[in-house]
Amino acid sequence: MTNMFDRLTGRDRAAHADHARRVVAVLAEHFAELREPMTADIVQTSIERQLRTPDAAWEVFLDSPYVANWSLKPGADGRLRVACRRHPATGADLERERMLTALLHQGGS
């Protein structure tokens, strides 16, 4: 939990922005759409907002919105997780979910 001074001075905001940049950088290695500067900026801004004001219903697509097989969502533990939206998900999909979520958590997300 952060204190009011940190919120007022922008320390939280800078930490959230930094964290969001790291998340996008990790995921850009696996989702070509996140290598596009405009898309990366939109996703980063959405992550920052989620970190500042968590919403259990929040979700952001990681691949093309026309395909929308992969998204970033809040996990049960409050950290971010990668989710496969394909139905039915294959064993490979579930393994990819676990692997990508573990990569995010290695960085402290």
Buried (B, 14 or more C-beta within 10 A) or exposed (E): EEEEEBEEEEEBBEBBBEBBBBBBEBBBEBBEBBEEEEBBEBBBEBBBBBBEEEEEEBBBBBBEEEEEBBBBBBBEEEEBBBBBBEEEBEEEBEEBBEEBBEBBBEEEB
